[in-house]
Amino acid sequence: MPYDEHLADRLRHVLKRKKIKSEEKKMMGGLCFMVEDKMCLGVVKEMLMARVGQEMHAEALKKRGCKPMDFTGTPLKGFVFVEPAAIDLDQDLEYWIDQCLAYNPKAKSSKKK
């Protein structure tokens, strides 16, 4: 199943409004937005993929519509999926984008040197 283009457009709009430079990469069956050469957030099928970091991970999972990011049977710490109903409102989507952007400076780049 392809990723939700409408959600991708919403992410682009918020990042542009916040003047955040990002690069888009198709991966994991979806679309990832790289900020400063680091995976920051993305769209997988119809869900938001949010990189919130390990410190925020447990707190994030308490939020409505948030669940562990799990592709292989083992959840990936520091990453969560947010279901569409939990990001239907722009302010809810922006909350998650802000969490990802707050963690991004602490994230490690996967870019090869």
C-alpha positions in Angstrom: 0.0 0.0 0.0 1.4 3.4 -0.9 1.8 6.1 1.7 -0.8 8.8 2.4 0.0 11.6 0.0 -2.3 14.0 1.9 -0.5 13.5 5.1 2.8 13.9 3.3 1.5 17.3 1.9 0.5 18.3 5.4 4.0 17.6 6.7 5.5 19.5 3.9 3.3 22.5 4.6 4.1 22.6 8.3 7.9 22.2 7.7 7.8 25.0 5.1 5.9 27.3 7.4 8.4 26.6 10.2 11.2 27.3 7.7 12.7 23.8 8.3 14.8 22.5 5.4 14.2 18.9 4.8 15.0 16.2 2.3 12.5 13.5 1.3 13.5 9.9 0.9 11.4 7.0 0.1 12.1 4.2 2.5 10.4 1.6 4.7 7.5 1.5 2.3 6.8 5.1 2.9 8.3 8.6 2.8 10.8 9.9 5.3 11.6 13.6 5.9 15.3 14.0 6.7 16.3 17.1 8.7 20.0 17.9 8.9 20.7 14.4 7.3 18.7 12.7 10.1 15.5 10.7 9.8 13.0 13.0 11.6 9.5 12.0 10.7 7.6 10.4 7.9 4.5 8.7 6.5 4.1 4.9 6.5 0.9 3.8 4.9 -1.6 6.1 6.6 0.3 6.7 9.8 2.7 9.3 10.9 6.1 7.9 11.8 7.6 10.1 14.5 11.2 10.0 15.8 10.8 11.3 19.4 13.9 9.7 21.0 14.2 7.2 23.7 13.7 9.7 26.5 10.3 10.7 25.2 9.3 7.2 23.9 7.4 6.0 27.0 5.6 9.3 27.4 4.7 9.4 23.7 3.1 5.9 23.9 0.6 7.3 26.5 -0.8 9.7 23.9 -4.0 8.9 22.1 -3.4 7.0 18.8 0.3 6.4 19.5 1.8 2.9 19.2 5.2 1.4 19.0 6.9 1.4 15.6 7.3 -2.3 14.8 8.2 -3.7 11.5 9.9 -6.9 12.5 8.3 -8.0 15.8 10.7 -5.9 17.8 9.6 -2.3 18.5 12.2 0.4 17.5 12.9 2.5 20.5 12.6 6.2 20.0 10.2 5.8 17.1 6.4 5.7 17.2 3.5 5.5 14.8 0.6 7.9 15.3 -2.7 6.8 13.8 -4.7 9.1 11.5 -7.5 9.9 13.9 -4.9 11.2 16.4 -3.5 13.7 13.9 -6.7 14.7 12.1 -6.5 18.2 13.6 -3.7 20.5 12.5 -2.8 21.3 16.1 -2.4 17.6 16.9 -0.2 17.0 13.9 1.9 20.0 14.8 2.4 18.7 18.3 4.0 15.5 16.9 6.1 17.5 14.4 7.4 19.7 17.2 8.3 16.7 19.3 10.3 15.3 16.3 12.0 18.6 15.7 12.9 19.0 19.3 14.6 15.6 19.3 16.3 16.0 16.0 19.4 17.9 17.2 20.2 15.0 19.6 19.7 12.3 17.0 22.6 10.7 15.3 23.0 11.1 11.6 23.1 8.0 9.5 24.9 9.9 6.7 28.2 8.3 5.7 31.2 10.5 6.0 
